[in-house]
Every structure is written in structure tokens, then in C-alpha cells.
């Protein structure tokens, strides 16, 4: 998969896996990562699917309706890419934290639904339930931040709450942040994610 890797200044900070929203690319979330954890190494990945010329991580049938068969295939593809990338760039796989927005948050959630401990933690902005009727692996107190908009026209609050409940029931330690906005990403959410990240991964 097309990607960038940048070595961070802090060897103790987790590496940040950056997963963009529809129409984004491997560079999109770098400024956000620099706000959340300036010392972290960065692995930014571009989705392999194109929708009207816009990169995505998996296909969809309509707005909010995923192509589940393709989602399963693309989740496996991303998981295998991560296996290769940690070797290529000498990344500690056990200290990999995903930051995903929208489509990128959904593929990150799908990793958690499919694989045993694929990440150390995750920050999911504007995420949906990737799949239903699936047993999620034991997440073993994995720290997960969910940023949601109270007035998101694409994601009903019930959808977000279902995702939170599923991850919590699988053993994750989920922190939810609700903002009075729609689907856009706000500085307030990013600043709260930074505070949460510091508490979870950087403070002694």
C-alpha cells in the first residue's frame, strides 16, 4: 500500500498509524498526529480503493452502506501490510496506535473486529459499526478514543453507541467524546484526544 514513514524523536512514544477519510491520502492526518503526539513516529497509509477518483480503504454500496465482502478483503490487506511495514521500518508492532477519521476510522475498527490485538490502541473520529453478527476478539482493556458529532448527518448517535457497546463488551477501555458538531473534525476533539493519548501512553 502507498504510504509514508517518518521516524519520531521520542523512542518511547507509540508509532501512529494514520488512516484518512474519503478523498484523503497518506499525508492528510500528519498535522493532526503532530498535535496529538509530536514525538511519535508516523506511518501514513493511503487506501487502495478509488471512488470517483477519491481514495478510500474499502468500497461502499451507498452512503453509510458498506460493501461487506470488500471490507473483509481490504481489512486483511491492511493487516498484512502492517506486518510488512513493521519489518521494513523497524516499528514495534506492540506499540502501534491508529488514528482514523471517517472511512479510515471504519477500517481501523474493522481491524479490531477481525484480529487479536492488531493495535496497542486507537483514536477513532466519526466511526461507524464496520460489521454486525460477528464475534469481536478479546480486546484486553485496549484503550480506544471515540470522537463523535452529536449532529452528524451521516452517523446516527445510535450507531456510535452500538460501536462503543460492542468494543466495551469485547473488553476495550473506551473513552467517548461527543461534540456539538456534524461530521467534520474539530480542534476541540483533537485537543481532547491529545489529553487522552498523553494519559494512556506517555505519562509515567
C-alpha positions in Angstrom: 0.0 0.0 0.0 1.2 3.5 -0.7 2.5 5.0 2.5 4.9 7.4 4.2 7.0 6.7 7.3 8.7 9.3 9.4 10.9 8.4 12.4 9.9 10.3 15.6 12.2 11.9 18.1 10.8 10.0 21.1 11.7 6.3 21.1 9.2 5.6 23.9 6.2 7.1 22.2 3.9 4.8 20.2 4.0 4.9 16.4 0.9 6.5 14.9 -0.9 4.7 12.1 -2.7 7.4 10.1 -5.9 6.3 8.2 -7.5 9.1 6.2 -11.1 9.8 5.3 -12.7 9.5 1.8 -10.7 11.6 -0.7 -7.7 11.9 1.6 -4.2 10.4 1.3 -1.3 9.3 3.4 -0.3 12.9 4.3 -3.7 14.2 5.4 -3.5 13.4 9.1 0.1 14.2 9.6 -0.7 17.7 11.1 -3.2 16.0 13.4 -0.6 13.4 14.5 1.9 16.2 15.2 -0.7 17.8 17.5 -1.5 14.7 19.4 2.0 13.2 19.8 4.8 15.4 18.4 7.5 12.8 19.3 5.9 9.8 17.7 6.9 8.1 14.5 4.3 8.3 11.8 3.1 5.7 9.4 0.6 7.2 7.0 -1.3 4.9 4.6 -3.4 5.5 1.5 -6.4 3.4 0.8 -6.3 1.2 -2.3 -9.9 1.8 -3.4 -11.0 4.7 -5.7 -14.5 6.1 -5.6 -14.9 8.7 -8.3 -11.2 9.3 -8.1 -11.2 9.6 -4.4 -9.1 7.2 -2.3 -10.9 5.0 0.3 -9.9 1.9 2.3 -12.9 -0.2 1.1 -15.8 0.1 -1.2 -19.4 1.1 -0.3 -22.7 0.4 -1.9 -24.2 3.8 -0.9 -23.6 6.4 1.7 -23.3 4.6 5.0 -23.8 1.2 3.4 -20.6 -0.8 3.2 -19.6 -3.5 0.7 -19.0 -6.0 3.5 -17.2 -8.6 1.2 -14.8 -5.9 0.1 -14.4 -4.6 3.7 -13.3 -8.1 4.8 -10.8 -8.3 1.9 -9.4 -4.8 2.5 -9.1 -5.3 6.2 -6.9 -8.4 5.6 -4.9 -6.4 3.1 -4.2 -3.7 5.6 -3.4 -6.2 8.3 -0.8 -7.9 6.0 0.6 -4.5 5.0 1.2 -3.7 8.7 3.0 -7.0 9.1 5.3 -6.0 6.3 5.6 -2.3 7.3 6.8 -3.1 10.9 9.6 -5.2 9.5 10.5 -2.6 6.8 10.6 0.3 9.1 11.6 -1.4 12.4 8.4 -0.5 14.1 7.4 -2.1 17.4 4.0 -3.8 16.4 3.0 -3.9 20.0 3.2 -0.1 20.2 1.1 0.9 17.2 -1.8 3.3 17.8 -4.2 4.0 14.9 -5.7 7.5 14.3 -8.5 7.2 11.8 -11.1 9.7 10.5 -14.4 8.6 8.9 -13.5 5.9 6.4 -10.1 5.5 8.0 -11.7 5.1 11.4 -14.0 2.4 10.0 -11.2 0.3 8.6 -9.4 0.7 12.0 -12.5 -0.5 13.7 -12.7 -3.4 11.3 -9.1 -4.4 12.3 -10.3 -4.7 15.9 -13.3 -6.7 14.8 -11.2 -9.2 12.9 -7.8 -9.7 14.6 -6.5 -10.4 18.1 -4.6 -7.3 19.4 -3.7 -5.8 16.0 -3.1 -2.4 17.7 -2.0 -1.0 21.0 -4.9 1.4 20.9 -6.9 3.6 18.6 -8.4 7.1 18.2 -11.5 6.8 16.0 -13.0 10.1 14.8 -16.5 9.7 13.3 -16.6 5.9 13.1 -19.4 3.5 12.3 -20.1 -0.2 13.1 -18.0 -2.0 10.4 -19.8 -5.3 10.6 -22.6 -6.9 12.5 -23.2 -10.5 13.6 -19.6 -11.0 14.3 -17.8 -12.1 17.5 -15.1 -9.5 18.3 -11.8 -10.8 19.7 -10.9 -10.1 23.3 -9.6 -6.6 23.3 -8.0 -6.9 26.7 -8.5 -3.4 28.1 -7.3 -1.8 24.8 -7.6 2.0 25.1 -9.9 3.4 22.5 -10.9 7.0 22.0 -14.2 7.6 20.0 -14.9 11.1 18.8 -18.4 11.7 17.6 -20.6 14.6 16.5 -24.0 14.9 18.2 -25.5 16.2 14.9 -23.6 14.1 12.4 -25.8 13.7 9.4 -24.0 10.5 8.3 -23.8 8.7 11.6 -26.8 8.5 13.9 -25.9 8.5 17.6 -27.4 5.0 18.0 -24.7 3.8 15.5 -21.9 5.3 17.5 -23.3 3.9 20.8 -23.6 0.4 19.2 -19.9 0.6 18.2 -19.0 1.7 21.7 -21.0 -1.0 23.4 -19.6 -3.7 21.1 -16.0 -2.6 21.8 -16.6 -2.3 25.5 -18.3 -5.8 25.6 -15.2 -7.1 23.9 -13.1 -5.8 26.8 -11.8 -2.5 25.5 -11.5 0.6 27.7 -13.5 3.1 25.6 -13.5 6.8 26.1 -16.3 8.6 24.2 -16.1 12.3 23.3 -19.3 13.9 22.0 -19.1 17.4 20.4 -22.0 19.7 19.2 -21.0 19.4 15.5 -21.7 17.2 12.5 -19.2 15.0 10.6 -16.4 17.5 10.5 -13.3 17.1 12.7 -12.8 19.9 15.2 -9.8 21.3 17.1 -11.7 20.6 20.4 -11.8 16.9 19.6 -8.2 16.8 18.6 -7.1 18.6 21.8 -9.2 16.1 23.9 -7.6 13.2 22.0 -4.2 14.6 22.8 -5.0 14.8 26.5 -6.4 11.2 26.4 -3.3 10.0 24.5 -0.9 11.5 27.0 -2.8 9.9 29.9 -2.9 6.5 28.2 0.5 6.2 26.5 3.0 8.9 27.6 2.6 9.6 31.3 4.7 7.6 33.7 
